[in-house]
Amino acid sequence: MTDKPEHPGEPSITPNHRDYWRANLRLVLRCLAVWFFVSYGCGILFVDVLNQFRIGGFPLGFWFAQQGSILVFMAVIAYYARAMTRLDRAFDVDEE
């Protein structure tokens, strides 16, 4: 990438912008990895192992496939929102 804008009036890309974008991508990839592990891993791949345990009378593998992955996804969204707020503040791009 070049530091010169392609169009007049367009802001240039600074090293701070690149670092912010890389940190953002790392955060998104971590969140997606957790979501993938819980939804695909716990709900499909490891279901037989997890079904040895029970939550509320239901096998744990079934629970992850039905409710657990949704609850974890909601927790990942909440984590992402908090982490992005901290990241925005750290790179001084917050809206406050």
N, CA and C atoms as an extended XYZ file, in Angstrom:
288
Properties=species:S:1:pos:R:3:atomname:S:1:resname:S:1:resid:I:1 pbc="F F F"
N         0.834       -1.174        0.000 N   MET     1
C         0.000        0.000        0.000 CA  MET     1
C         0.883        1.243        0.000 C   MET     1
N         0.349        2.264       -0.506 N   THR     2
C         1.078        3.521       -0.563 CA  THR     2
C         0.533        4.479        0.484 C   THR     2
N         1.397        5.367        0.944 N   ASP     3
C         0.973        6.368        1.908 CA  ASP     3
C         0.358        7.576        1.231 C   ASP     3
N         0.440        7.648       -0.099 N   LYS     4
C        -0.119        8.780       -0.835 CA  LYS     4
C        -1.567        8.484       -1.194 C   LYS     4
N        -2.441        9.456       -1.014 N   PRO     5
C        -3.839        9.226       -1.409 CA  PRO     5
C        -3.967        9.138       -2.919 C   PRO     5
N        -4.902        8.293       -3.367 N   GLU     6
C        -5.129        8.142       -4.800 CA  GLU     6
C        -5.936        9.302       -5.359 C   GLU     6
N        -6.783        9.880       -4.539 N   HIS     7
C        -7.642       10.981       -4.975 CA  HIS     7
C        -7.374       12.197       -4.101 C   HIS     7
N        -7.418       13.385       -4.680 N   PRO     8
C        -7.234       14.588       -3.870 CA  PRO     8
C        -8.315       14.671       -2.785 C   PRO     8
N        -7.909       15.086       -1.612 N   GLY     9
C        -8.834       15.208       -0.496 CA  GLY     9
C        -9.024       13.918        0.285 C   GLY     9
N        -8.492       12.802       -0.219 N   GLU    10
C        -8.594       11.525        0.473 CA  GLU    10
C        -7.479       11.441        1.517 C   GLU    10
N        -7.774       11.028        2.731 N   PRO    11
C        -6.716       10.951        3.744 CA  PRO    11
C        -5.716        9.849        3.412 C   PRO    11
N        -4.484       10.054        3.798 N   SER    12
C        -3.457        9.044        3.537 CA  SER    12
C        -3.501        7.972        4.619 C   SER    12
N        -3.007        6.800        4.272 N   ILE    13
C        -2.947        5.683        5.203 CA  ILE    13
C        -1.652        5.811        6.002 C   ILE    13
N        -1.786        5.933        7.311 N   THR    14
C        -0.620        6.072        8.177 CA  THR    14
C        -0.304        4.729        8.823 C   THR    14
N         0.889        4.605        9.386 N   PRO    15
C         1.201        3.366       10.117 CA  PRO    15
C         0.210        3.109       11.254 C   PRO    15
N        -0.303        4.172       11.866 N   ASN    16
C        -1.302        4.004       12.926 CA  ASN    16
C        -2.570        3.352       12.384 C   ASN    16
N        -2.984        3.736       11.172 N   HIS    17
C        -4.161        3.125       10.553 CA  HIS    17
C        -3.921        1.639       10.280 C   HIS    17
N        -2.736        1.316        9.793 N   ARG    18
C        -2.417       -0.094        9.509 CA  ARG    18
C        -2.412       -0.915       10.792 C   ARG    18
N        -1.812       -0.374       11.851 N   ASP    19
C        -1.763       -1.090       13.129 CA  ASP    19
C        -3.164       -1.294       13.693 C   ASP    19
N        -3.995       -0.279       13.567 N   TYR    20
C        -5.384       -0.378       14.032 CA  TYR    20
C        -6.124       -1.459       13.248 C   TYR    20
N        -5.968       -1.475       11.944 N   TRP    21
C        -6.646       -2.464       11.111 CA  TRP    21
C        -6.156       -3.874       11.422 C   TRP    21
N        -4.862       -4.041       11.619 N   ARG    22
C        -4.322       -5.369       11.968 CA  ARG    22
C        -4.855       -5.836       13.310 C   ARG    22
N        -4.898       -4.933       14.289 N   ALA    23
C        -5.434       -5.296       15.603 CA  ALA    23
C        -6.909       -5.659       15.486 C   ALA    23
N        -7.644       -4.932       14.665 N   ASN    24
C        -9.063       -5.219       14.433 CA  ASN    24
C        -9.226       -6.598       13.798 C   ASN    24
N        -8.431       -6.905       12.795 N   LEU    25
C        -8.517       -8.218       12.142 CA  LEU    25
C        -8.162       -9.353       13.096 C   LEU    25
N        -7.139       -9.150       13.928 N   ARG    26
C        -6.786      -10.181       14.920 CA  ARG    26
C        -7.947      -10.432       15.875 C   ARG    26
N        -8.594       -9.362       16.317 N   LEU    27
C        -9.741       -9.493       17.213 CA  LEU    27
C       -10.875      -10.260       16.534 C   LEU    27
N       -11.187       -9.914       15.303 N   VAL    28
C       -12.263      -10.587       14.567 CA  VAL    28
C       -11.920      -12.067       14.383 C   VAL    28
N       -10.680      -12.374       14.036 N   LEU    29
C       -10.285      -13.771       13.836 CA  LEU    29
C       -10.366      -14.576       15.125 C   LEU    29
N        -9.985      -13.964       16.249 N   ARG    30
C       -10.108      -14.665       17.541 CA  ARG    30
C       -11.573      -14.947       17.854 C   ARG    30
N       -12.427      -13.966       17.630 N   CYS    31
C       -13.861      -14.163       17.887 CA  CYS    31
C       -14.438      -15.247       16.985 C   CYS    31
N       -14.074      -15.228       15.727 N   LEU    32
C       -14.558      -16.256       14.802 CA  LEU    32
C       -14.044      -17.641       15.166 C   LEU    32
N       -12.814      -17.730       15.654 N   ALA    33
C       -12.252      -19.019       16.056 CA  ALA    33
C       -13.025      -19.598       17.243 C   ALA    33
N       -13.353      -18.762       18.221 N   VAL    34
C       -14.135      -19.231       19.371 CA  VAL    34
C       -15.514      -19.681       18.910 C   VAL    34
N       -16.153      -18.861       18.089 N   TRP    35
C       -17.485      -19.199       17.595 CA  TRP    35
C       -17.457      -20.505       16.794 C   TRP    35
N       -16.464      -20.677       15.919 N   PHE    36
C       -16.350      -21.889       15.120 CA  PHE    36
C       -16.135      -23.106       16.014 C   PHE    36
N       -15.240      -22.980       16.995 N   PHE    37
C       -14.961      -24.111       17.882 CA  PHE    37
C       -16.212      -24.534       18.640 C   PHE    37
N       -16.933      -23.557       19.161 N   VAL    38
C       -18.115      -23.892       19.956 CA  VAL    38
C       -19.239      -24.434       19.078 C   VAL    38
N       -19.519      -23.770       17.963 N   SER    39
C       -20.654      -24.203       17.146 CA  SER    39
C       -20.356      -25.467       16.358 C   SER    39
N       -19.216      -25.525       15.719 N   TYR    40
C       -18.900      -26.695       14.893 CA  TYR    40
C       -18.228      -27.791       15.719 C   TYR    40
N       -17.236      -27.392       16.525 N   GLY    41
C       -16.505      -28.377       17.313 CA  GLY    41
C       -17.355      -29.037       18.372 C   GLY    41
N       -17.934      -28.224       19.260 N   CYS    42
C       -18.716      -28.780       20.366 CA  CYS    42
C       -20.072      -29.302       19.909 C   CYS    42
N       -20.646      -28.709       18.885 N   GLY    43
C       -21.965      -29.131       18.431 CA  GLY    43
C       -21.951      -30.294       17.465 C   GLY    43
N       -20.812      -30.535       16.792 N   ILE    44
C       -20.768      -31.597       15.769 CA  ILE    44
C       -19.602      -32.564       15.993 C   ILE    44
N       -18.369      -32.045       16.033 N   LEU    45
C       -17.197      -32.923       16.080 CA  LEU    45
C       -17.041      -33.664       17.404 C   LEU    45
N       -17.227      -32.961       18.507 N   PHE    46
C       -16.981      -33.553       19.826 CA  PHE    46
C       -18.274      -33.930       20.545 C   PHE    46
N       -19.355      -34.063       19.798 N   VAL    47
C       -20.653      -34.307       20.413 CA  VAL    47
C       -20.688      -35.621       21.191 C   VAL    47
N       -20.053      -36.661       20.701 N   ASP    48
C       -20.086      -37.955       21.396 CA  ASP    48
C       -19.364      -37.883       22.739 C   ASP    48
N       -18.248      -37.177       22.770 N   VAL    49
C       -17.506      -37.018       24.025 CA  VAL    49
C       -18.301      -36.158       25.000 C   VAL    49
N       -18.864      -35.066       24.500 N   LEU    50
C       -19.613      -34.151       25.362 CA  LEU    50
C       -20.924      -34.748       25.850 C   LEU    50
N       -21.506      -35.678       25.104 N   ASN    51
C       -22.773      -36.277       25.511 CA  ASN    51
C       -22.639      -37.162       26.743 C   ASN    51
N       -21.433      -37.426       27.203 N   GLN    52
C       -21.227      -38.172       28.438 CA  GLN    52
C       -21.627      -37.332       29.655 C   GLN    52
N       -21.710      -36.014       29.480 N   PHE    53
C       -22.070      -35.094       30.561 CA  PHE    53
C       -23.464      -34.535       30.289 C   PHE    53
N       -24.134      -34.114       31.349 N   ARG    54
C       -25.499      -33.603       31.201 CA  ARG    54
C       -25.635      -32.230       31.848 C   ARG    54
N       -26.473      -31.392       31.214 N   ILE    55
C       -26.853      -30.088       31.766 CA  ILE    55
C       -28.374      -30.040       31.756 C   ILE    55
N       -28.978      -29.924       32.925 N   GLY    56
C       -30.437      -29.858       33.015 CA  GLY    56
C       -31.125      -31.077       32.431 C   GLY    56
N       -30.485      -32.228       32.496 N   GLY    57
C       -31.081      -33.457       31.983 CA  GLY    57
C       -30.801      -33.736       30.514 C   GLY    57
N       -30.151      -32.789       29.835 N   PHE    58
C       -29.852      -32.971       28.409 CA  PHE    58
C       -28.369      -33.249       28.214 C   PHE    58
N       -28.017      -34.083       27.234 N   PRO    59
C       -26.599      -34.317       26.948 CA  PRO    59
C       -25.909      -33.005       26.568 C   PRO    59
N       -24.675      -32.839       27.018 N   LEU    60
C       -23.941      -31.590       26.798 CA  LEU    60
C       -23.731      -31.297       25.311 C   LEU    60
N       -23.471      -32.300       24.503 N   GLY    61
C       -23.304      -32.092       23.061 CA  GLY    61
C       -24.572      -31.567       22.417 C   GLY    61
N       -25.710      -32.122       22.816 N   PHE    62
C       -27.002      -31.635       22.321 CA  PHE    62
C       -27.226      -30.205       22.789 C   PHE    62
N       -26.890      -29.927       24.049 N   TRP    63
C       -27.070      -28.583       24.600 CA  TRP    63
C       -26.260      -27.563       23.806 C   TRP    63
N       -24.989      -27.889       23.498 N   PHE    64
C       -24.165      -26.967       22.705 CA  PHE    64
C       -24.757      -26.766       21.318 C   PHE    64
N       -25.252      -27.819       20.718 N   ALA    65
C       -25.806      -27.702       19.371 CA  ALA    65
C       -27.080      -26.857       19.360 C   ALA    65
N       -27.861      -26.903       20.439 N   GLN    66
C       -29.149      -26.201       20.457 CA  GLN    66
C       -29.069      -24.811       21.088 C   GLN    66
N       -28.553      -24.708       22.302 N   GLN    67
C       -28.535      -23.426       23.001 CA  GLN    67
C       -27.136      -22.885       23.244 C   GLN    67
N       -26.204      -23.755       23.513 N   GLY    68
C       -24.866      -23.322       23.915 CA  GLY    68
C       -24.169      -22.463       22.885 C   GLY    68
N       -24.253      -22.844       21.627 N   SER    69
C       -23.570      -22.070       20.598 CA  SER    69
C       -24.200      -20.690       20.442 C   SER    69
N       -25.503      -20.584       20.638 N   ILE    70
C       -26.169      -19.285       20.548 CA  ILE    70
C       -25.747      -18.397       21.714 C   ILE    70
N       -25.717      -18.962       22.917 N   LEU    71
C       -25.301      -18.182       24.094 CA  LEU    71
C       -23.844      -17.752       23.986 C   LEU    71
N       -22.991      -18.645       23.514 N   VAL    72
C       -21.585      -18.288       23.334 CA  VAL    72
C       -21.449      -17.214       22.259 C   VAL    72
N       -22.241      -17.300       21.184 N   PHE    73
C       -22.201      -16.290       20.138 CA  PHE    73
C       -22.599      -14.924       20.698 C   PHE    73
N       -23.608      -14.882       21.562 N   MET    74
C       -23.999      -13.616       22.189 CA  MET    74
C       -22.885      -13.086       23.087 C   MET    74
N       -22.196      -13.979       23.799 N   ALA    75
C       -21.069      -13.568       24.636 CA  ALA    75
C       -19.919      -13.049       23.775 C   ALA    75
N       -19.685      -13.674       22.627 N   VAL    76
C       -18.638      -13.215       21.713 CA  VAL    76
C       -18.967      -11.816       21.194 C   VAL    76
N       -20.233      -11.556       20.891 N   ILE    77
C       -20.645      -10.226       20.430 CA  ILE    77
C       -20.387       -9.184       21.518 C   ILE    77
N       -20.755       -9.508       22.763 N   ALA    78
C       -20.521       -8.578       23.869 CA  ALA    78
C       -19.025       -8.339       24.070 C   ALA    78
N       -18.229       -9.409       24.000 N   TYR    79
C       -16.780       -9.270       24.130 CA  TYR    79
C       -16.214       -8.393       23.012 C   TYR    79
N       -16.679       -8.630       21.783 N   TYR    80
C       -16.192       -7.858       20.636 CA  TYR    80
C       -16.507       -6.374       20.806 C   TYR    80
N       -17.700       -6.063       21.266 N   ALA    81
C       -18.078       -4.659       21.460 CA  ALA    81
C       -17.180       -3.992       22.502 C   ALA    81
N       -16.932       -4.672       23.620 N   ARG    82
C       -16.043       -4.105       24.654 CA  ARG    82
C       -14.613       -3.988       24.146 C   ARG    82
N       -14.136       -5.024       23.460 N   ALA    83
C       -12.760       -5.008       22.956 CA  ALA    83
C       -12.565       -3.930       21.895 C   ALA    83
N       -13.566       -3.728       21.033 N   MET    84
C       -13.454       -2.679       20.012 CA  MET    84
C       -13.452       -1.292       20.652 C   MET    84
N       -14.206       -1.104       21.722 N   THR    85
C       -14.190        0.171       22.434 CA  THR    85
C       -12.799        0.441       22.985 C   THR    85
N       -12.189       -0.574       23.598 N   ARG    86
C       -10.814       -0.415       24.117 CA  ARG    86
C        -9.830       -0.166       22.976 C   ARG    86
N        -9.993       -0.887       21.873 N   LEU    87
C        -9.104       -0.721       20.727 CA  LEU    87
C        -9.242        0.676       20.123 C   LEU    87
N       -10.465        1.142       19.993 N   ASP    88
C       -10.691        2.496       19.470 CA  ASP    88
C       -10.029        3.551       20.354 C   ASP    88
N       -10.152        3.377       21.657 N   ARG    89
C        -9.512        4.328       22.581 CA  ARG    89
C        -7.992        4.258       22.490 C   ARG    89
N        -7.472        3.048       22.383 N   ALA    90
C        -6.015        2.875       22.324 CA  ALA    90
C        -5.425        3.533       21.080 C   ALA    90
N        -6.166        3.505       19.969 N   PHE    91
C        -5.678        4.095       18.728 CA  PHE    91
C        -6.257        5.495       18.482 C   PHE    91
N        -6.950        6.019       19.474 N   ASP    92
C        -7.509        7.354       19.435 CA  ASP    92
C        -8.429        7.564       18.231 C   ASP    92
N        -9.302        6.600       17.980 N   VAL    93
C       -10.286        6.731       16.919 CA  VAL    93
C       -11.705        6.584       17.464 C   VAL    93
N       -11.845        6.710       18.782 N   ASP    94
C       -13.182        6.596       19.379 CA  ASP    94
C       -14.001        7.831       19.082 C   ASP    94
N       -15.296        7.684       19.227 N   GLU    95
C       -16.217        8.753       18.866 CA  GLU    95
C       -16.548        9.679       20.023 C   GLU    95
N       -15.984        9.433       21.170 N   GLU    96
C       -16.304       10.248       22.345 CA  GLU    96
C       -15.460       11.492       22.413 C   GLU    96
